[in-house]
Every structure is written in structure tokens, then in C-alpha cells.
Amino acid sequence: MTTLLLTHPACLEHDTGEYHPECAERLKAITHILEHEDFSFLLRDEAPRATGAQLLRAHPQSYIDHIFDCVPAKGEEFQIDDDTFMSAGTGEAALRSAGAACAAVDEVATGKVRNAFCAVRPPGHHAEKEQAMGFCFFSNAAIAALHARDVYGFKRVAVVDFDVHHGNGTQQILWDEPGMFYGSTHQQDAFPYSGAEGETGAAGGAVVVNVPLPAGTASADFRAAYNDVVLPKLRSFAPDFLIISAGFDAHAADPMAHLRVLVSDFDWLARQLVDIAGESAGGRVVSILEGGYDPRALATCVAGHIRVLMGA
């Protein structure tokens, strides 16, 4: 078994306009760095489109219809809000992004690969049940988690989100779902202004763990948040399937936030998560790209992350 990379050219056709941080250059930088010989044994495949049934696990039909109704004609754009833009290619890209997450679960759950990374855009963790926001349209990680439970019968599915912004959409969608875990570190008092420590899940629903970090947080405190809070609770939950919302915008070079995390910290965290998956989940890990807006730093972080997955 090996590590699978899922992506699709359609993800480059989601055009957010000039100067937008969530741009195609992010994915191009990742594709380029993964041409290195270190990744010659990385299994690669194209992401399929998500099916209606897969999307419906997280979003109502009325919302799905609304998103596709908003897709503009070629050469035009549509603005959901101040940050979230659509082009003619957005609908297909969003379908491929959510489809990659589900296909990755399929391949890992059936033992065809050890783990998988989805190099896709648009990201997903801000998309709520009925609201696109924060560059996101469909909640890829939540869709993947519910797919793992409903299709393959996993009883304890965990999502760990280390993006610098809180995954409000993932949390909202999983909140009332039994057998789910959502753990997040994120910058305090930053978009989307959710993810307080007191947000711990509904009775009978998901286990929710939030660790907001002050602006300026660097390596030692970032690692402590995981060592002291997130990882012990994840280990206690004992997931039988682990999904990672892999946002790398906590990196010190990222222009969108103010944490000071380094590539070595992301690599360290990936190793911790892989180890826990090895303890209780048979090593089953699906990692899905979220944020990261300095293309060079993002590519370096993703390369390190995939090296950890390949070495699992």
C-alpha cells in the first residue's frame, strides 16, 4: 500500500479574480514541488465529481441548487460575499474538491492505499450547511467524515483542523452527529470569529475541541496546544478513521494571519496524527487541503506533510 494524491485540472479553473489570495497559483506551486523525485512513488489519480448523495450528507438540496444557480457564464463573475467569488469554473472545481475527499475515503477504507492527500481547491471548512463563505462552497472534510460513517460504517470518525482559521462549517455540520470528533487550533479573534474554548459539542453529538491561539503564537505554544489538549482528547476518542483539514496558513510567512508556525511544526503534527491513526484507526488517514496563501511556503509545507504520510 502507498499514499494516494488526488487532484484535478478543474481545480485550476476556479477563477477568484486578480489579487485574490485563494488563487490557482497555490495549486500550481504544490503540483510543481511534487514533481521532485522524492514523490516518484506517490500514487496519483484524478478526483471524480462528488455525487448528489455525497453532498446531501452535509448540505440540503436547496443549498446545492443555489450554489449551481449562482455559477456565472464564462468571462463573468459572481460574488457570494466580500471574500467568496465564483467564476464559470467554480461549480466543477467545487464538485471535484468534494469528490476527491469522498474518493480518498473510498480508497483508504477499502485498503487500496494506506492514506491519501487531496490537493484541491476551493477549500471547504468554512462552508456551513446553507451558507458559502470564507472562499468555501461545500464542506469537504465534513462530507468525507459522514461518507466514512454512512458508507463504511466507521463508528468514531475524527476531523483535526490545523488551519489558522476556525473551521466553522465543519464544526456546525458535525455538531449534532454522534460518533464524530472535531478538533481545531486557530488564531484567536480572527475570521470567522468562532471556535471559542467553550464550544465543546452538543449532548449526544460530536466531541468538539477548540484551542484558540493568540496572534504571534510560535512553535513551542503551537505544539503545546496539541500535546496538552488536542492530542490527548483525540487519543481518548480513539478514532477508527482520521480526516485532516490541512490548512497551512498558520505558517510564519503567510499573509492572511499572524501565527508563527514553521514547516518543522507541521511535519511534527502530521507525525503525531499518523501515530494516533496507527493506534486505533489501522493507519486510515485522509488529508484535505484547506488554506495556505503564500504559494512557496504552502508548497513546502504540503511536501513535508506528504513525506510524513508516505513514511507512515
C-alpha positions as CSV (number, residue, x, y, z in Angstrom):
1,M,0.0,0.0,0.0
2,T,1.1,3.6,-0.6
3,T,-0.1,7.2,-0.4
4,L,-2.6,8.5,-2.9
5,L,-2.6,12.0,-4.3
6,L,-6.0,13.2,-5.7
7,T,-6.3,16.4,-7.7
8,H,-7.9,17.6,-10.9
9,P,-7.2,20.3,-13.6
10,A,-10.7,21.7,-13.0
11,C,-9.5,23.0,-9.6
12,L,-7.3,25.5,-11.6
13,E,-10.3,26.8,-13.4
14,H,-12.0,28.3,-10.3
15,D,-11.0,31.9,-11.0
16,T,-11.3,34.2,-8.0
17,G,-10.0,37.3,-9.8
18,E,-6.9,39.3,-9.7
19,Y,-5.0,39.6,-6.3
20,H,-7.3,37.2,-4.5
21,P,-5.3,35.1,-2.0
22,E,-7.2,31.8,-2.8
23,C,-5.8,31.6,-6.3
24,A,-4.8,28.9,-8.8
25,E,-1.1,29.7,-8.1
26,R,-1.5,27.8,-4.8
27,L,-2.2,24.6,-6.5
28,K,0.3,25.2,-9.3
29,A,3.0,25.6,-6.6
30,I,2.0,22.3,-5.0
31,T,2.0,20.5,-8.3
32,H,5.4,21.8,-9.2
33,I,7.1,20.7,-5.9
34,L,5.5,17.3,-6.1
35,E,7.4,16.7,-9.4
36,H,10.5,16.2,-7.2
37,E,12.0,12.7,-7.3
38,D,11.1,12.3,-3.6
39,F,7.5,11.8,-4.8
40,S,8.1,9.3,-7.6
41,F,6.3,6.6,-5.6
42,L,3.3,8.7,-4.8
43,L,0.2,7.2,-6.4
44,R,-1.7,9.8,-8.4
45,D,-5.3,9.9,-9.7
46,E,-7.9,12.4,-10.8
47,A,-10.6,13.4,-8.4
48,P,-14.1,12.4,-9.5
49,R,-17.1,14.7,-9.2
50,A,-19.0,14.4,-5.9
51,T,-22.4,12.8,-6.3
52,G,-25.6,14.3,-5.1
53,A,-25.9,11.8,-2.4
54,Q,-22.5,12.7,-1.1
55,L,-23.2,16.4,-1.0
56,L,-26.6,15.8,0.7
57,R,-25.0,14.3,3.8
58,A,-23.8,17.8,4.7
59,H,-26.0,20.2,2.7
60,P,-29.7,20.4,1.8
61,Q,-30.8,20.2,-1.8
62,S,-32.0,23.8,-1.8
63,Y,-28.5,25.0,-0.9
64,I,-26.8,22.8,-3.5
65,D,-29.2,24.0,-6.2
66,H,-28.5,27.6,-5.1
67,I,-24.7,27.2,-5.5
68,F,-25.0,25.9,-9.0
69,D,-27.6,28.6,-9.9
70,C,-25.1,31.2,-8.9
71,V,-22.3,29.9,-11.2
72,P,-21.9,32.7,-13.8
73,A,-21.3,32.5,-17.5
74,K,-17.8,32.3,-19.0
75,G,-16.0,35.5,-18.6
76,E,-18.3,36.7,-15.8
77,E,-18.0,36.5,-12.0
78,F,-20.4,36.2,-9.1
79,Q,-19.8,37.4,-5.6
80,I,-21.2,35.4,-2.7
81,D,-19.8,37.9,-0.2
82,D,-16.8,40.2,0.2
83,D,-14.3,37.3,0.1
84,T,-16.0,34.5,-1.9
85,F,-16.0,34.7,-5.6
86,M,-17.4,32.4,-8.3
87,S,-16.4,32.0,-12.0
88,A,-17.7,29.7,-14.7
89,G,-15.3,27.0,-13.5
90,T,-16.3,27.2,-9.8
91,G,-19.1,24.6,-9.9
92,E,-16.9,21.9,-11.5
93,A,-14.0,22.7,-9.2
94,A,-16.2,22.5,-6.1
95,L,-17.6,19.2,-7.2
96,R,-14.1,17.8,-7.8
97,S,-12.9,19.0,-4.4
98,A,-15.7,17.3,-2.5
99,G,-15.4,14.3,-4.8
100,A,-11.7,14.0,-4.0
101,A,-12.5,13.9,-0.3
102,C,-15.0,11.0,-0.8
103,A,-12.8,9.1,-3.3
104,A,-9.9,9.3,-0.8
105,V,-12.2,7.8,1.9
106,D,-13.2,5.1,-0.6
107,E,-9.6,4.1,-1.4
108,V,-8.4,4.2,2.3
109,A,-11.5,2.5,3.7
110,T,-11.2,-0.4,1.3
111,G,-7.5,-0.8,1.9
112,K,-6.3,0.0,-1.6
113,V,-4.0,2.7,-0.2
114,R,-2.6,3.5,3.3
115,N,-3.6,7.1,3.3
116,A,-4.4,10.0,0.9
117,F,-3.9,13.7,0.3
118,C,-6.4,15.8,-1.7
119,A,-4.7,18.7,-3.4
120,V,-7.8,20.6,-4.3
121,R,-9.5,24.0,-4.3
122,P,-11.8,25.6,-3.4
123,P,-11.3,24.7,0.2
124,G,-14.3,23.7,2.3
125,H,-14.1,24.1,6.1
126,H,-15.9,27.4,6.3
127,A,-18.9,26.2,4.2
128,E,-21.9,25.8,6.5
129,K,-24.9,23.7,5.8
130,E,-26.7,26.5,4.0
131,Q,-24.0,29.2,3.6
132,A,-20.9,29.6,1.4
133,M,-18.3,31.8,2.9
134,G,-14.6,32.2,3.5
135,F,-13.6,31.0,0.0
136,C,-15.6,27.8,0.6
137,F,-18.7,26.3,-1.1
138,F,-19.0,22.6,0.1
139,S,-17.8,21.3,3.4
140,N,-15.3,18.8,2.1
141,A,-14.0,17.4,5.4
142,A,-17.4,17.1,6.9
143,I,-18.7,15.4,3.7
144,A,-15.8,13.0,3.9
145,A,-16.4,12.2,7.6
146,L,-20.1,11.5,7.0
147,H,-19.2,9.4,4.0
148,A,-16.8,7.3,6.0
149,R,-19.5,6.7,8.6
150,D,-22.6,6.2,6.4
151,V,-20.9,4.1,3.6
152,Y,-18.3,2.1,5.5
153,G,-19.8,2.0,9.0
154,F,-16.9,3.6,10.9
155,K,-18.1,4.4,14.4
156,R,-15.7,7.1,15.5
157,V,-14.6,9.5,12.8
158,A,-12.3,12.4,13.7
159,V,-11.5,15.6,11.9
160,V,-8.5,17.5,13.1
161,D,-8.2,21.0,11.6
162,F,-4.9,23.0,12.0
163,D,-5.8,25.8,9.5
164,V,-5.2,29.2,11.1
165,H,-8.9,30.0,10.7
166,H,-11.5,28.1,12.6
167,G,-13.5,25.6,10.5
168,N,-16.9,26.9,11.5
169,G,-18.6,24.9,8.7
170,T,-17.1,21.6,9.6
171,Q,-18.0,22.2,13.3
172,Q,-21.6,23.2,12.5
173,I,-22.3,20.3,10.2
174,L,-20.8,17.7,12.6
175,W,-22.1,19.3,15.9
176,D,-25.1,17.1,16.4
177,E,-23.6,14.0,14.8
178,P,-22.8,11.1,17.3
179,G,-19.6,9.3,16.8
180,M,-17.8,12.4,15.4
181,F,-14.8,14.4,16.7
182,Y,-13.8,17.9,15.6
183,G,-10.6,19.4,17.0
184,S,-9.2,22.7,15.9
185,T,-6.3,25.1,16.7
186,H,-6.8,28.5,15.1
187,Q,-5.9,32.2,15.6
188,Q,-8.0,33.8,18.3
189,D,-10.1,36.8,17.2
190,A,-9.6,36.1,13.5
191,F,-12.1,35.2,10.8
192,P,-14.7,33.6,11.2
193,Y,-14.7,34.7,14.9
194,S,-15.8,31.3,16.1
195,G,-14.1,28.4,17.8
196,A,-14.1,29.5,21.4
197,E,-12.9,27.1,24.1
198,G,-16.4,26.8,25.4
199,E,-17.7,25.4,22.1
200,T,-17.4,21.7,23.0
201,G,-20.3,20.0,21.1
202,A,-23.9,19.1,21.7
203,A,-25.1,16.5,24.2
204,G,-25.2,13.2,22.3
205,G,-23.4,14.7,19.3
206,A,-19.8,15.3,18.3
207,V,-16.9,15.8,20.6
208,V,-15.6,19.3,19.8
209,V,-12.3,20.6,21.0
210,N,-11.2,24.2,20.2
211,V,-7.9,25.8,21.1
212,P,-7.8,29.5,20.1
213,L,-4.2,30.8,19.9
214,P,-3.2,34.4,20.4
215,A,-1.6,36.3,17.4
216,G,2.1,35.7,17.4
217,T,1.9,32.2,18.7
218,A,5.1,30.3,17.6
219,S,6.4,26.7,17.6
220,A,6.5,25.9,21.3
221,D,3.0,27.1,22.1
222,F,1.6,25.6,18.9
223,R,3.0,22.2,19.8
224,A,1.8,22.6,23.4
225,A,-1.7,23.2,22.3
226,Y,-1.6,19.7,20.7
227,N,0.4,17.9,23.3
228,D,-1.7,19.3,26.2
229,V,-5.2,19.5,24.8
230,V,-6.0,18.2,21.3
231,L,-3.9,15.0,21.0
232,P,-4.9,13.6,24.4
233,K,-8.6,14.1,23.6
234,L,-8.1,12.7,20.2
235,R,-6.4,9.6,21.6
236,S,-9.1,9.2,24.2
237,F,-11.7,9.4,21.5
238,A,-9.8,6.5,19.7
239,P,-10.9,7.3,16.1
240,D,-11.3,4.5,13.7
241,F,-10.9,6.9,10.8
242,L,-9.0,10.2,10.8
243,I,-9.5,13.1,8.5
244,I,-7.2,16.1,8.5
245,S,-8.2,19.6,7.4
246,A,-4.7,20.6,6.3
247,G,-4.6,24.4,6.2
248,F,-1.0,25.7,6.2
249,D,-1.8,29.4,6.7
250,A,-0.5,29.4,10.3
251,H,2.9,29.4,8.7
252,A,5.1,32.4,9.7
253,A,5.3,33.6,6.0
254,D,1.5,33.5,5.4
255,P,-0.1,36.9,4.7
256,M,-3.6,36.1,5.9
257,A,-2.9,35.7,9.7
258,H,-0.4,36.2,12.5
259,L,0.8,32.9,13.8
260,R,4.5,31.9,13.5
261,V,4.4,28.1,12.9
262,L,7.2,26.5,10.9
263,V,7.4,23.7,8.4
264,S,9.0,21.5,11.1
265,D,6.0,22.1,13.3
266,F,3.5,20.9,10.6
267,D,5.7,17.9,10.0
268,W,5.8,17.1,13.7
269,L,2.0,17.4,14.0
270,A,1.4,15.2,10.9
271,R,3.6,12.5,12.6
272,Q,1.6,12.7,15.8
273,L,-1.7,12.4,13.9
274,V,-0.4,9.5,11.8
275,D,0.8,7.7,15.0
276,I,-2.7,8.1,16.7
277,A,-4.3,6.8,13.5
278,G,-2.0,3.8,13.7
279,E,-3.0,3.1,17.3
280,S,-6.8,3.0,16.8
281,A,-7.7,3.5,13.1
282,G,-5.5,1.0,11.3
283,G,-3.5,3.9,9.9
284,R,-6.5,5.2,8.0
285,V,-5.9,8.9,7.2
286,V,-7.4,11.2,4.6
287,S,-5.9,14.7,4.5
288,I,-7.6,17.5,2.6
289,L,-6.0,20.9,1.6
290,E,-7.6,23.9,3.2
291,G,-5.8,27.3,3.5
292,G,-2.2,28.5,2.9
293,Y,-1.8,31.7,0.9
294,D,2.0,32.1,0.4
295,P,2.4,29.7,-2.5
296,R,6.1,29.0,-1.8
297,A,5.5,28.3,1.9
298,L,2.4,26.3,1.1
299,A,4.2,24.1,-1.4
300,T,7.0,23.4,1.1
301,C,4.5,22.6,3.9
302,V,2.5,20.3,1.7
303,A,5.6,18.5,0.5
304,G,6.6,17.9,4.1
305,H,3.1,16.7,5.0
306,I,3.0,14.2,2.2
307,R,6.5,12.9,3.1
308,V,5.1,12.1,6.5
309,L,2.2,10.3,5.0
310,M,4.4,8.4,2.6
311,G,6.6,7.3,5.5
312,A,3.7,6.1,7.7
